[in-house]
Amino acid sequence: MLRILVKLSNLFTVFFSWFEPVVYLAIRAWLFQVFFTSGWLKYTSWETTKNLFATEYKVPYLKPLTAAILGTGAEIIFPVLLLLGLGARLPALGLFILNAVAVIAYSDVLLKPENWCGLKDHIAWGFMISVILVSGHSKISIDHLFHKLFSLYKY
């Protein structure tokens, strides 16, 4: 009986491993949509963005304009790199830090019980980003293509 369960478990492992690259791509696509949309909105509404960073977002150790420029740039550049799977761990680390700073900067609002839905979003994004940080880009990525083309390592 135990032998049958082990074989069944192995079968499931092999079957579901085929979906792993697609799941990683879906996570990267979701994170792209969340962060790029936010960054693009900040970029296209720059005066509002500067005002929000001056009045609402309390980013520690940075002047509001510097925080607005860095935050907006990070929300536009990192998601594109992450979606493409280009240096996936570096943009993932950048987005993880950005997400953490956003929670800290907006903690006055996010930590109120009536706003916990927003906090739960940041926590979920943090876990998704952590998956990429820990596991890497997967086989559907430019990094994987480059590594295969230039034989830097074998999968």
Summary of the structure (lengths in Angstrom):
residues: 155
radius of gyration: 19.2
end to end distance: 33.8
largest distance: 67.5
contacts: 437
relative contact order: 0.13
helix: 81%
strand: 0%
